[in-house]
Amino acid sequence: MITTLLKITVILFGPQGLVYVDIPRNLTMDCFDQCDVLREQYATYNDKANVWEIKDKQGFSFVGCYC
């Protein structure tokens, strides 16, 4: 039986390595579209370093999501 995952796992890179954060999934939106919304809401792109940095200035970078 196939079950639908009701979460998105956001992958962040921080001072101590990779961090995985589970976030409830919005079922009215495609998973990867929701990942884009999360990235744009919580991170800013640093063109010089070529990385999406989390806005709270704690040293975390947004790597991506898996669904």
C-alpha positions in Angstrom: 0.0 0.0 0.0 1.3 3.4 -0.9 0.9 6.2 1.6 1.2 9.9 1.1 3.8 11.7 3.2 2.3 14.6 5.1 5.6 16.4 5.7 8.4 18.1 3.9 11.9 17.7 5.2 13.9 20.9 4.9 17.7 20.4 4.8 19.9 23.1 6.3 23.7 23.3 6.5 24.9 24.8 9.8 28.1 25.2 11.8 27.8 21.6 13.0 26.8 20.0 9.7 23.5 19.1 8.1 20.2 19.6 10.0 16.9 18.1 8.9 13.7 19.9 9.9 10.3 18.3 9.3 7.5 20.7 8.4 3.8 19.8 7.8 3.0 19.7 4.2 0.4 22.0 2.5 -1.7 19.5 0.5 -3.1 22.2 -1.8 0.4 22.9 -3.1 3.0 20.8 -4.9 5.7 19.8 -2.6 8.5 21.5 -4.5 6.5 24.7 -4.9 6.0 24.7 -1.2 9.8 24.2 -0.8 10.4 27.3 -3.0 8.0 29.3 -0.8 9.8 28.3 2.4 13.2 29.1 0.9 12.0 32.6 -0.3 10.3 33.3 3.0 13.2 32.3 5.3 16.4 32.8 3.3 18.1 35.4 1.1 20.5 34.6 -1.7 24.1 35.6 -1.2 25.4 36.1 -4.8 29.0 36.4 -3.7 29.0 33.1 -1.8 26.5 31.5 -4.2 24.4 30.2 -1.3 20.9 30.8 0.3 21.5 32.1 3.8 18.8 31.8 6.5 17.7 35.3 7.5 18.2 34.8 11.3 22.0 35.2 10.9 22.7 32.0 12.9 25.1 30.7 10.2 22.7 28.3 8.5 22.3 27.8 4.8 19.2 26.5 3.0 20.2 23.4 1.0 16.8 22.1 -0.2 13.9 19.8 0.6 12.8 16.3 0.0 9.2 15.1 0.0 
